[in-house]
């Protein structure tokens, strides 16, 4: 899978721009596409039915990063895996 780092950063910024749980972004591990969702207004697209499938990784909120296993999941499941010990 090839993932654009700017897309991940944009997803992280989007999630972190609101209180925890209000904005969500999910990375599709197969396509590299980010799925966006908010609880605070209109959504441009519906969440996929298979969102709970292992092919998606939820991008964490900045407040969730301290010891967060999800950041490890994102790092291990992307092109950052070779730099995982640094992350």
C-alpha positions, 0 to 999 in steps of 0.5 A: 500500500502506498499512502500519502503522508500529507493525507495522514497529516490532514486526517490527524489535523481534522480529527484533532481539530474537534473534541475527542470523538466528534471528528473521525478519520479512517485510513483504508489500508488497501487503497490508502484513501482517508474516510472522513466523518463528523458528528458535528454537521453534515458528512459528504459521504456515508461511512462504509459498511465494512468500517469495522473490518481490519482493512481500516485504521482509525487515525487517533486524536492528538490527545490519544497519542501518549502510549496509544497502541493505534499510532503503533498500528498506523506506523506498522501498517504503513511505509513507516514500518522500517522506521518503527523503532524511531517512532 
